[in-house]
Amino acid sequence: MVAILQPGQALANGFQQLEARSQFLSVIEGRKLTRMGIELDVTPSGEIRGRAFGRPVVGAWNWQDGYFCRDLYWGQRNLGPNCQAVQLDGRTIRFISDRGTGEFADLRLRD
C-alpha cells in the first residue's frame, strides 16, 4: 500500500529528515528493511538486494545532494532511477519519491 503525501506533510508526524549519507548509513547498516511481503538489504557499498512479493529485488544506490538515489529492478521489471527523501521515526524509515514530492513507502528496520 502506498499513500500519497503532500510535500512537508511527513515531518508533522514525528519523522526526521535524514540529510547526510552518514546519517542514513548509521540507520540502515546491519539491518533489514521490511514490510509485509518485502525484505531488503541496503548495503553501505551501494547495493540493494532482497525480495518483494515473491520476486527478487536488485539495484544500486548512492547519496546525492541530500537524497537517496536508486536504480532498481523488481523481478524483470525495471523501476528505473529515482532520488528520494528519507525520513526516520523510531524504527520506521520513510522513502518519498521524486525528491520528496511524490508517493511514500514506510518500511520497518529489523536487526
C-alpha positions as CSV (number, residue, x, y, z in Angstrom):
1,M,0.0,0.0,0.0
2,V,1.4,3.4,-0.9
3,A,-0.1,6.6,0.3
4,I,0.1,10.0,-1.4
5,L,1.8,12.7,0.6
6,Q,2.0,16.4,0.2
7,P,5.4,18.0,0.5
8,G,6.3,18.8,4.1
9,Q,3.5,16.8,5.5
10,A,5.6,13.9,6.7
11,L,7.6,15.9,9.2
12,A,4.4,16.8,11.1
13,N,4.1,13.1,12.2
14,G,7.3,12.8,14.1
15,F,9.5,11.9,11.2
16,Q,13.0,13.5,11.0
17,Q,14.7,14.2,7.7
18,L,18.0,12.3,7.1
19,E,20.2,14.9,5.3
20,A,23.5,13.1,5.1
21,R,24.8,9.8,3.8
22,S,26.5,9.1,7.2
23,Q,23.1,9.5,9.0
24,F,21.5,7.1,6.5
25,L,24.2,4.6,6.9
26,S,24.1,4.7,10.7
27,V,20.4,3.8,10.5
28,I,20.5,1.0,7.9
29,E,23.8,-0.7,8.5
30,G,23.3,-4.3,9.7
31,R,19.5,-4.0,9.4
32,K,16.9,-5.3,7.0
33,L,14.2,-3.0,5.7
34,T,10.9,-4.9,5.9
35,R,7.2,-4.5,5.2
36,M,4.5,-7.1,4.6
37,G,5.8,-9.1,1.6
38,I,9.1,-7.2,1.4
39,E,12.6,-7.8,2.9
40,L,15.5,-5.7,1.6
41,D,19.2,-5.2,2.4
42,V,20.6,-1.8,1.5
43,T,24.4,-2.1,1.9
44,P,26.9,0.6,2.7
45,S,28.7,-0.3,-0.6
46,G,25.7,0.8,-2.7
47,E,23.8,-2.5,-3.3
48,I,20.1,-3.2,-2.9
49,R,19.0,-6.8,-2.8
50,G,16.2,-8.8,-1.4
51,R,12.7,-10.0,-2.2
52,A,9.3,-8.3,-2.7
53,F,6.1,-10.3,-3.1
54,G,8.0,-13.4,-4.3
55,R,10.2,-11.6,-6.8
56,P,13.9,-10.7,-6.4
57,V,14.8,-7.1,-5.9
58,V,18.2,-5.9,-7.1
59,G,19.7,-2.5,-7.6
60,A,22.2,0.1,-6.7
61,W,22.1,3.4,-4.7
62,N,24.1,6.4,-3.9
63,W,23.6,9.6,-1.9
64,Q,23.3,12.8,-4.0
65,D,22.6,16.3,-2.6
66,G,20.7,15.0,0.4
67,Y,18.7,12.3,-1.4
68,F,18.8,8.5,-1.6
69,C,19.1,7.9,-5.4
70,R,18.4,4.4,-6.5
71,D,18.2,2.4,-9.7
72,L,16.1,-0.7,-9.1
73,Y,14.7,-3.9,-10.7
74,W,11.8,-5.9,-9.2
75,G,11.9,-9.3,-10.9
76,Q,12.2,-8.4,-14.6
77,R,10.6,-5.0,-14.2
78,N,12.9,-2.1,-14.4
79,L,11.7,0.5,-11.9
80,G,14.3,2.9,-13.1
81,P,16.2,5.6,-11.3
82,N,14.6,7.8,-8.6
83,C,16.0,10.2,-6.0
84,Q,14.1,10.0,-2.7
85,A,13.9,12.0,0.5
86,V,14.5,9.7,3.5
87,Q,12.9,10.3,6.9
88,L,13.0,8.4,10.2
89,D,10.6,7.9,13.1
90,G,11.8,5.3,15.6
91,R,12.2,2.1,13.7
92,T,10.2,3.3,10.7
93,I,12.1,4.6,7.7
94,R,10.2,6.5,5.0
95,F,11.2,6.9,1.4
96,I,9.5,9.7,-0.5
97,S,9.9,9.5,-4.3
98,D,10.7,12.3,-6.7
99,R,13.0,14.2,-4.2
100,G,10.3,14.3,-1.6
101,T,7.4,15.5,-3.7
102,G,5.9,12.1,-4.7
103,E,4.5,9.0,-3.0
104,F,6.0,7.5,0.0
105,A,6.7,4.0,1.3
106,D,7.3,3.2,5.0
107,L,9.5,0.2,6.0
108,R,10.5,-1.2,9.4
109,L,14.1,-1.5,10.4
110,R,14.8,-5.0,11.7
111,D,18.1,-6.2,13.3
